[in-house]
Amino acid sequence: MRRVGTLICILPLLGGCISIATHEEQMKKCREVSDHAHQLEHDLTAAQAKNTELESTVEEQEAEHEALKTELTQVRGTYDELIQQLKDDIAKGGVSVHETPQGLVITLDNQILFQSGRAELQAQGKRVLVQVADVLKHVQGHEIQVQGHTDNLKISGALKIRFPSNWELSSARAASVLRFLQDVGKIDPALLVLQAYADQKPVGDNNTVEGRHQNRRVDIVLVPKE
């Protein structure tokens, strides 16, 4: 007698019978389709999360861009206002205002600020600093670094008792400017930073009279906060 394959009857639904092998094949395909659907759902969820992350990144970049635009506008406005306030002293060569990668820099000649070998502000220096402070007291989001600089000539004679080296001299002069900006100029002391560089950051040739003159200065630098 010929062997007949086992059948599964699904009479109410199909009106006939299918083999177990066919049924298992169909079930396998069903599982594969279901697994594929789950994978697609997982991929969609991951893609949506990534899209949300990208949207957040774009929003942050746009906010940073707007902040930079605002900062640049403020710096440009500060620069223009300083140029206007200090135009007479700039024309005489005792003051300069320039933009650098570090920030906006106001350079004040020591001859305007101090008498030779002294660290006390003289009247002309105070007048200039009042004008500077009138502009800087409105600045936001920046440190105001007050940097003292000297030439490379060593301190000598009786002056050495008070200033053993150019480090002490540059520091004392920067401190005088900083205190004036705080006390008279009403600038927030939390924004002020004192830095002394002695002869370590020359802008001129210390082998010449003119170069040494350029190096004796106080720089006021506006540096964006982190």
Buried (B, 14 or more C-beta within 10 A) or exposed (E): EEEEEEEEEEEEEEEEEBEEEEEEEEEEEEEEEEEEEEEEEEEEEEEEEEEEEEEEEEEEEEEEEEEEEEBEEBBEEBBEBBBEBBEEBBEEEBBBBEEEEEBBBBBBBBBBBBEEEBBEBEEBBBEBBBBBBBBBBEBEEBBBBBBBBBBBEEBEEEEEEEBEBBBBBBBBBBBBBBBBBBEEBEBEEEBBBBBBBBBEBBEBEBEEEEBBBBBBBBBBBBBBEE
